[in-house]
Amino acid sequence: MSKAVYEGWMVRIGRRKIGRSFIHMRYFVLETRVLAYYKRKPQDNMVPIKTLLIDGNCRVEDRGLKTHHGHTVYVLCVYNKKEKHHRLMMSAFNIQEALIWKEKIELVIDQQDPPTANGNKVFSTMPAPDNGRNASSSDRESQCSPEEEEEEEEEEVNPTLLRRTTIGNGLPDSVLDWTRDVDSGLSTENNSYSVLSRKHWRLIRCQNGLRIFEELVEVDYLPRSCSKAMKAVGVVEATCESIFQLVMRMDGSRFEWDCSFQYGSLVEEVDGHTAVLYHRLQMNWFPVFVWPRDLCYVRYWRRNDDGSYVVLFRSRDHTNCSPQPGFVRAHIESGGFKISPLKSHNGRPRTQVQHLMQIDLKGWIVGYLPSFQQYCLIQMLNSVAGLREWFSQTDENYDVSKIPLMVNMTTPVVTTKKNKRTQVNSVQNNSTLYPVHSASRHSEMLDEESDEDEDFPIPEPEQEMYHIKHVSDFKEAETIDLSAFSGNLRCDDQDKSRNCWRISDGNNFRVRSKNFIYDKTKIPAGRHLMDLVAVDWLKDVKRIDHVARRKGCAVEVASQKGLFSLVINVQVPASTHYSMVFYFVSKPPVTGSLLQLFVDGDDEFRNSRFKLIPAVPKGSWIVRQSVGSTPCLLGKAVDCTYIRGSNYLEIDVDIGSSTVANGVLGLVFGVITSLVVDMAFLIQANTYDELPERLIGAVRVSHVELSSAILPVFETADGESVAL
């Protein structure tokens, strides 16, 4: 095996010949002449599942975004244009990782020298600009005839030019690419297209830190039916990838930066770069007299060789998105975003964002009040300022690596006054919308068939890929006898019981899912990993530390049974100091599991991972609002002391060390007997191999009486028991 140029885990998606779809993690290795993938990281002379010989005829096709089994991935296809059945599909959850692979493969291809029939060596490079498409590496190469491809190879061109990369099926014919350079050589065969795309601009105002331009309309440029185009230009301190990710989303996150957005859904996914969307506009211009507007349009996107992103819009009729009662269907003639990188300033990334809209809002009011159209148009363009402010007020640790994910929805539910029946149109593939794409869709499905896994089960990737085992591995199926454990606060499962505790249902809490780092989704926590066996309610004139050393406590009983204990001592300061102590037990944690890393790690690691999810299911409104239900890293919010014993770990949580927590505690303590409080403890999972998160345990404490707390008894060095 030659030295690897690049290697790592990637995703394989597709369908087996028997019809079942699959999604697997596979280890890809790129060498100087070969691209191959394995089930696990290769060792010795391991045989790969599949290989592809890399030569100068190979190409990398960017197939864009694809949703598979609920996962949205960025798909690349590496193929040989001389033998197109020789191809290899690979995907990534992370846009940046896919782009790295694309660049590495193109670099290896560029280093190959394909011989011609006469033995001379030639270079396959990007062709001369055609029809203004030099701004992007996108072309229709995958649809060229073999004769045309051979003619391209026979031309000797400068070998330092960029290699051509195909991007899906290319730009739909109906969508106008307003981002093209006017001087790049316009085709004379499509003169109307060229005329519409040749725009001249005039600055009309500066607003919210943006430059607002208006198209200079001349008689020879646009037909009367076209509305005037406007665009906003601004600078956002963020990377192109993060801005692109936000622009592509059509969910609730758009409300935070786009004031013209009301609702959006996916009508049809044509391919990885093209989709048909339904979009409702939020317009606050005399809503009593003016009907709301909605849109149905094609959205196409691509990434250019210079790292910029282009997102293009144009209205399109669709059988599954008919006009909705109570809405006026507006028409986008041309629109979209161009997101271009700039030089960084003071170490912070900078990006220029251009947002263009050429829209006809329709309706009678447009003819009578031209200011209505301009007002609404500027409101839409102000989304660039919204993007800038959103990123300026967002934590730098915001995860921008995830792939944009849209929920596949049916046509919105509409109820009319005359007919209360709900109308829902099913989302179906419309083969007449893009007939040029139908053949490519079929060939793509054939290409994604996989037979390497037909006759044997595939182990889960996290069991193969990582040395860190998931925390769920540490608990065995064997049940623990809880009768030997006891605490002074009684356990009672009755809903109306007072001054007691019970185990809270894990599904009441939502934790990070397996793909949280990509799509920020959370799931019900489910079963706990450890068993809560006892709760002590203690008091003393001073703070109570290291309660696990008490004679006869649950830790000692667990140790005698060969069990491991995690003790959480919540210290409550007041004129009398209180401590509520929770004892969680289980089999000893597996070496290499997240729990074992937490138990044996240093305090810095523990403080960065120990998390509490609170809730107040019963209590006054002000208490519920003060406590909230937002997860909190306790080690970052208050002082935590970790005491590691031979078979236990005790965590002393000093609530009084935080002014904010102390203020909330003062509010809670005054009404503690009327409260029902839920607490879930867990170790935060930060990486893909640690996910999904699982609860260590959860407890519900009901109507606790301060008078029921007892003095703890500790043994002295000479064996005497004393109350401290």
Secondary structure, DSSP 8 states (H G I E B T S, - for coil): ----SEEEEEEEEEEETTS-EEEEEEEEEE-SSEEEEESS---TT---SEEEE--TTEEEEEEEEEEETTEEEEEEEEEESSSTT-EEEEEESSHHHHHHHHHHHHHHHHT---B-TTS-B------S--TTGGGSS---GGGS-HHHHHHHHTS---TTS----EETT-S-TTS--TTS-GGG---STTHHHHHHH---EEEEEEETTEEEEEE---TTTS-TTS---EEEEEEESS-HHHHHHHHH--SGGGGGT-TTEEEEEEEEE-SSSEEEEEEEE---S-TTTS--EEEEEEEEEEE-TTS-EEEEEEE---TTS---TT-EE-EEEEEEEEEEEEEEETTEEEEEEEEEEEEE--SHHHHH-HHHHHHHHHHHHTHHHHHHHHHHTS-TT----S-----B--S--B--SS----B-------TTT-HHHHHHHHHHHHHTEE-TTSSS----HHHHH-SSB-GGGG--S-----TT---SS-B---TT--SEEEE--GGGSEEE-TTHHHH--EEE--S-SSEEEEEEEEEESS----GGGSTTSHHHHHHHTT-EEEEEEEEE-SSSEEEEEEEEEES---TTBHHHHHHHS-HHHHHTTEEEEEEEEES-HHHHHHH-S--EEHHHHSEEEEEE-SSEEEEEEEGGG-HHHHHHHHHHHTTGGG-EEEEEEEE---STTT-S--EEEEEEEES--GGG-B--EEE-TTS-EEE-
